[in-house]
Amino acid sequence: MEGLRANDTTDNNLDKDVLVMENIQPTPALSGDHSQGPSRYLYQSRTTDRVLHILLRGDLSRLRADSVAQQLGMSCTTLRRRLRHDHTHYQFLLDRARQYRCEQKLRGSWLPGKCLADELGYLEVNSFYRAFRRWTGISFSEYKLRHF
């Protein structure tokens, strides 16, 4: 996924220094260099970095903000406050982790939406399809037609 990009209509590539706080728009395809992972999309404080680290290595269907806060040795309120200080929130980081994992899964081979939804922690496959459209600007089935 080219994923997120700053408000720039002439360049489809993501600038490595893009900050989350900029105007983020979906892009039409899943491609590009993601060797730096989703952290390349974010300005990170230590807390934001640690939350992303946990999300990228954990089971997304089981990780909730309270369990992440517990792993970090802080209350859920403190986690929320620190993420707010970084101009982000848990749900946004979870979405970025899901988007990154989706990119990695679809990079080499096709997987059905139901399988991806389960792996990414979505309870309903339709929630995954909506997120996919938000990330890419196209439907999951349209992406399959174009790329596989």
C-alpha positions as CSV (number, residue, x, y, z in Angstrom):
1,M,0.0,0.0,0.0
2,E,1.3,3.4,-0.7
3,G,-0.9,3.9,2.3
4,L,-1.0,7.4,3.7
5,R,0.3,10.5,2.0
6,A,0.4,14.1,2.7
7,N,-1.9,16.4,0.7
8,D,0.0,16.3,-2.5
9,T,-1.8,15.6,-5.8
10,T,1.3,15.3,-8.0
11,D,3.2,12.6,-6.1
12,N,1.8,9.1,-5.5
13,N,4.8,8.1,-3.3
14,L,4.8,8.7,0.4
15,D,7.4,11.0,1.7
16,K,9.3,9.4,4.5
17,D,9.0,12.4,6.7
18,V,5.2,12.6,6.6
19,L,3.7,13.4,9.9
20,V,0.4,11.8,11.0
21,M,-1.0,15.2,11.8
22,E,-1.0,16.3,8.1
23,N,-4.0,16.0,5.9
24,I,-4.1,12.2,5.2
25,Q,-5.8,10.9,2.1
26,P,-6.3,7.3,0.9
27,T,-4.4,6.2,-2.2
28,P,-5.6,4.0,-5.0
29,A,-3.2,1.0,-4.8
30,L,-1.2,-1.3,-2.5
31,S,2.4,-0.9,-3.5
32,G,5.6,0.8,-2.6
33,D,8.6,0.4,-0.3
34,H,7.6,-0.4,3.3
35,S,10.9,-1.6,4.6
36,Q,10.6,0.8,7.5
37,G,7.1,-0.5,8.4
38,P,4.2,1.7,9.5
39,S,6.5,3.8,11.7
40,R,7.6,5.6,8.5
41,Y,4.1,7.1,8.5
42,L,4.3,8.5,12.0
43,Y,6.2,11.0,14.1
44,Q,6.9,8.9,17.1
45,S,7.5,9.5,20.7
46,R,8.8,6.7,22.9
47,T,5.2,5.8,23.9
48,T,3.9,5.8,20.3
49,D,6.9,3.7,19.2
50,R,6.3,1.2,22.0
51,V,2.6,0.9,21.2
52,L,3.3,0.3,17.6
53,H,6.0,-2.3,18.5
54,I,3.4,-4.2,20.6
55,L,0.7,-4.0,17.9
56,L,3.0,-5.2,15.1
57,R,4.1,-8.2,17.1
58,G,0.9,-9.1,18.9
59,D,-2.4,-10.8,18.0
60,L,-4.5,-7.9,16.8
61,S,-7.7,-9.7,17.6
62,R,-6.8,-9.7,21.3
63,L,-4.9,-6.5,21.8
64,R,-7.0,-3.8,23.4
65,A,-5.8,-0.4,24.7
66,D,-6.0,-1.6,28.3
67,S,-3.9,-4.7,27.7
68,V,-1.3,-2.6,25.8
69,A,-1.2,-0.1,28.7
70,Q,-0.7,-3.0,31.1
71,Q,2.2,-4.3,29.0
72,L,3.7,-0.8,29.1
73,G,3.3,-0.6,32.9
74,M,0.9,2.3,32.9
75,S,-2.8,2.9,33.3
76,C,-5.1,3.2,30.3
77,T,-5.7,6.9,31.2
78,T,-1.9,7.5,31.1
79,L,-1.6,5.8,27.8
80,R,-4.5,7.9,26.4
81,R,-2.9,11.1,27.7
82,R,0.5,10.3,26.3
83,L,-0.9,9.3,22.9
84,R,-3.0,12.5,22.9
85,H,0.2,14.5,23.6
86,D,1.6,12.8,20.4
87,H,-1.5,13.9,18.5
88,T,-2.7,10.4,18.0
89,H,-4.8,7.7,19.7
90,Y,-4.8,4.0,20.1
91,Q,-7.4,3.3,17.4
92,F,-5.4,5.2,14.8
93,L,-2.2,3.2,15.7
94,L,-4.2,-0.1,15.6
95,D,-5.5,0.9,12.1
96,R,-2.0,1.7,10.9
97,A,-0.7,-1.7,12.2
98,R,-3.6,-3.5,10.5
99,Q,-2.9,-1.6,7.2
100,Y,0.8,-2.5,7.4
101,R,0.0,-6.2,8.0
102,C,-2.5,-6.2,5.2
103,E,0.2,-4.8,2.9
104,Q,2.6,-7.5,3.9
105,K,0.1,-10.3,3.5
106,L,-0.9,-9.2,0.0
107,R,2.6,-8.4,-1.2
108,G,3.3,-11.9,-2.4
109,S,0.0,-13.7,-2.9
110,W,-3.7,-13.4,-2.8
111,L,-5.7,-14.1,0.4
112,P,-9.5,-14.1,0.7
113,G,-11.0,-11.2,2.6
114,K,-12.3,-13.5,5.3
115,C,-8.8,-14.8,6.0
116,L,-7.3,-11.3,6.1
117,A,-10.1,-10.0,8.3
118,D,-9.4,-12.8,10.8
119,E,-5.6,-12.3,10.8
120,L,-6.0,-8.5,11.2
121,G,-8.4,-8.8,14.2
122,Y,-11.7,-7.8,12.5
123,L,-14.8,-9.4,14.0
124,E,-16.8,-8.8,10.8
125,V,-15.4,-9.2,7.3
126,N,-17.4,-6.1,6.2
127,S,-15.5,-4.0,8.7
128,F,-12.3,-5.1,7.0
129,Y,-13.7,-4.3,3.5
130,R,-14.6,-0.8,4.6
131,A,-11.1,-0.3,6.1
132,F,-9.5,-1.6,2.9
133,R,-11.5,0.9,0.9
134,R,-10.5,3.7,3.3
135,W,-6.8,2.7,3.0
136,T,-6.7,2.3,-0.8
137,G,-9.6,4.1,-2.3
138,I,-10.8,1.0,-4.1
139,S,-12.8,-2.1,-3.1
140,F,-11.1,-5.3,-2.1
141,S,-12.6,-7.1,-5.2
142,E,-11.4,-4.3,-7.5
143,Y,-7.9,-4.6,-6.1
144,K,-8.0,-8.3,-6.8
145,L,-9.0,-7.7,-10.4
146,R,-6.2,-5.2,-10.9
147,H,-3.4,-7.0,-9.2
148,F,-3.9,-10.7,-9.3
